[in-house]
Amino acid sequence: MTVQDDESRTGQLMEDDDGDLTDMLGELRVLLPTAQLLSAFLIAVPFAPGFRSIVQAEKNVFLATFMLSIAALVLFTAPAVQHRLMRPLRQRANFKARASRQMLVGAASLAIALVLATQFVLSEVLGHVAGNIAAAFIGALIGVMWLLVPLTWNRRQAA
């Protein structure tokens, strides 16, 4: 292998790294507004006139939903803040691996918050049985779309 080939391959790896980082940032741009909207909704809920009259169990669901939603926001924004503070970025691969883990933990927090938000809202509107059924449905939908579909796709691509 010549020096020029080695330089070309190194340049290609940097481009792939940058492309992967760009993809990850694009994915965060999709997830972040969901967490922001959910958090904004949840911030307003305790100030609604009827909030004080809900049972303590529903208040606990609300608090768990709120904390998970805020945690998702923190985890989704962390890579951007870290990237800005770590400039120039010296260990791109390590940064991307850490940012990917943060993003996945944020997605898990958001998924649970979405399930709990479904349960909270539908329990108030239609009753606890409907709220629990709807929450189970949303949990299953998230499991299928966020886990099962990509895993199945990867297995088919590998075969």
Secondary structure by P-SEA (a helix, b strand, c coil): ccaaaaaaaaaaaaaaaaaaaaaaaaaaaaaaaaaaaaaaaaaacccccccccccaaaaaaaaaaaaaaaaaaaaaaaaaaaaaaacccccaaaaaaaaaaaaaaaaaaaaaaaaaaaaaaaaacccaaaaaaaaaaaaaaaaaaacaaaaaaaaaaac
